[in-house]
Amino acid sequence: MKSNFDKAAETYDENAVVQFDSSMLLASLCKNTIKEKPKTILDVGCGTGFTTLAIQKLYKTAKCTLCDISENMINVAKSKEELKACEYIVCNAENYDFDEYDLIISNLAFQWFDDLKTFLQKMLSKCKYLAFSILTEESFKDYAKLFKINNINIWGYKYIFSENFLKNLEKQSNVLEFYRKSYRIGFKSAFEAAKHFKNIGGYNSDLQDGSKNEIVSILKSYRGFMFLDYNLALVILEGKKSN
Ligand SMILES: C[S@@+](CC[C@H](N)C(=O)[O-])C[C@H]1O[C@@H](n2cnc3c(N)ncnc32)[C@H](O)[C@@H]1O
């Protein structure tokens, strides 16, 4: 998974239109929900820094730390003038021992985690607020249908939001905000849609050559427009450091 994001670092910003918009939405939900101004902020799975850029506009004096498993993504973030004063950690967030933060944010990174439940438990003990967005199970249905009969795991991500996931969150923490947002982007062909995933790193890089060839021939044989539906859940949780 790290390698697909490393490869996509240079093409990410001009293709990640949904991630850009949902970063701003996540920041505005924080503004409406979180009454005190956070002084320290951690962005988990920061990518090229969209979410920190959005949150920094609200909390201008906050000290921001960005972390990502992909060094190339972090390097693009570091090169942005507005993010020069931030701190950076290249790590697998699931194994890293983080400091405490007033606010932990994460935009569209958690679906890639191996054990999100354990990770959230760990992070809730280290913050006052945890705000994140994640893909839901209804995402990319039309595209996924193409590969269903061949049983190919085209995504490679492990975790996806479901109603059960929300119920579990409610047992672990006080859910301060829960919001859903859908985006539909259209492409001239299924092949163009596949290119979109490649350009943002959203694909399974562990596939064998046989499966890759199968994917290419399925994509080529599809005629007509392809719509990608990004369905997002955005959640703000109260951390254990709240009082
Ligand atoms: C879809 S991108 C989102 C990037 C950014 N948050 C944004 O909104 O543009 C997902 C990011 O999560 C990172 N990521 C995935 N799993 C991770 C992990 N276990 N630890 C740290 N970063 C991770 C990837 O490297 C990638 O940059």
The ligand as an SDF file (V2000), in Angstrom:
LIG
                    3D

 27 29  0  0  0  0  0  0  0  0999 V2000
   -6.3320    8.9120    0.1760 C   0  0  0  0  0  0  0  0  0  0  0  0
   -4.8580    9.4980    0.8870 S   0  0  0  0  0  0  0  0  0  0  0  0
   -5.5050   10.8710    1.8330 C   0  0  0  0  0  0  0  0  0  0  0  0
   -4.4370   11.9000    2.0880 C   0  0  0  0  0  0  0  0  0  0  0  0
   -4.8870   13.1850    2.7890 C   0  0  0  0  0  0  0  0  0  0  0  0
   -5.4200   12.9160    4.1020 N   0  0  0  0  0  0  0  0  0  0  0  0
   -5.8740   13.9610    1.9540 C   0  0  0  0  0  0  0  0  0  0  0  0
   -6.9690   14.2160    2.4250 O   0  0  0  0  0  0  0  0  0  0  0  0
   -5.5360   14.3330    0.8130 O   0  0  0  0  0  0  0  0  0  0  0  0
   -4.5120    8.3150    2.1810 C   0  0  0  0  0  0  0  0  0  0  0  0
   -3.1520    8.5580    2.8510 C   0  0  0  0  0  0  0  0  0  0  0  0
   -3.0740    7.7100    4.0060 O   0  0  0  0  0  0  0  0  0  0  0  0
   -1.7380    7.2490    4.1270 C   0  0  0  0  0  0  0  0  0  0  0  0
   -1.7550    6.0480    4.9730 N   0  0  0  0  0  0  0  0  0  0  0  0
   -2.3930    4.8910    4.7260 C   0  0  0  0  0  0  0  0  0  0  0  0
   -2.1610    4.0090    5.7260 N   0  0  0  0  0  0  0  0  0  0  0  0
   -1.3620    4.6330    6.6290 C   0  0  0  0  0  0  0  0  0  0  0  0
   -0.7890    4.2500    7.8740 C   0  0  0  0  0  0  0  0  0  0  0  0
   -0.9750    3.0370    8.3860 N   0  0  0  0  0  0  0  0  0  0  0  0
   -0.0250    5.1480    8.5330 N   0  0  0  0  0  0  0  0  0  0  0  0
    0.1880    6.3960    8.0210 C   0  0  0  0  0  0  0  0  0  0  0  0
   -0.3320    6.8070    6.8390 N   0  0  0  0  0  0  0  0  0  0  0  0
   -1.0950    5.9530    6.1440 C   0  0  0  0  0  0  0  0  0  0  0  0
   -1.3190    7.0100    2.6740 C   0  0  0  0  0  0  0  0  0  0  0  0
    0.0790    6.9410    2.5080 O   0  0  0  0  0  0  0  0  0  0  0  0
   -1.9610    8.2010    1.9690 C   0  0  0  0  0  0  0  0  0  0  0  0
   -1.0860    9.3120    1.8740 O   0  0  0  0  0  0  0  0  0  0  0  0
  1  2  1  0
  2  3  1  0
  2 10  1  0
  3  4  1  0
  4  5  1  0
  5  6  1  0
  5  7  1  0
  7  8  2  0
  7  9  1  0
 10 11  1  0
 11 12  1  0
 11 26  1  0
 12 13  1  0
 13 14  1  0
 13 24  1  0
 14 15  1  0
 14 23  1  0
 15 16  2  0
 16 17  1  0
 17 18  1  0
 17 23  2  0
 18 19  1  0
 18 20  2  0
 20 21  1  0
 21 22  2  0
 22 23  1  0
 24 25  1  0
 24 26  1  0
 26 27  1  0
M  CHG  2   2   1   9  -1
M  END
$$$$
